[in-house]
Amino acid sequence: MTEHNFLSYSVKIIMQIIGEILYFPLWWYSVGFGRLLLILGKFLHNQEEALGFFIWLKNIFVPMYGQRDFVSRLISFLMRSVQIIIRGTALLVLSLFLLLIIIVWLTFPIFLLYALWFQFSRL
């Protein structure tokens, strides 16, 4: 009799499926969450570079176009201040959206279990 038959493969497949179902919460809150944070961190860093927020912030007191008189410095400071406020607000809104994604990631399995329990409790 052969050792590899339909029954032995079926048992192996069922055991692997059960193992993966039991491993899912561990993966979701460890490896999956770490990957999510890495992806969102890279995205936020790329968006900050695209907005140039820290460059604007670093050069807030540097006069534009090399004009060094008082009025030019005042205009440069005011223009850069407006740019910093607008770009900072955009970065803040984006950061809050990414925080919302993190919260959804953390609560999704709990919500899923609640929804399953709610559906099966009505049977």
Secondary structure, DSSP 8 states (H G I E B T S, - for coil): --S--HHHHHHHHHHHHHHHHHHHHHHHHTHHHHHHHHHHHHHHHHHHHHHTHHHHHHTTTS-GGG--SHHHHHHHHHHHHHHHHHHHHHHHHHHHHHHHHHHHHHHHHHHHHHHHHHHHHT-
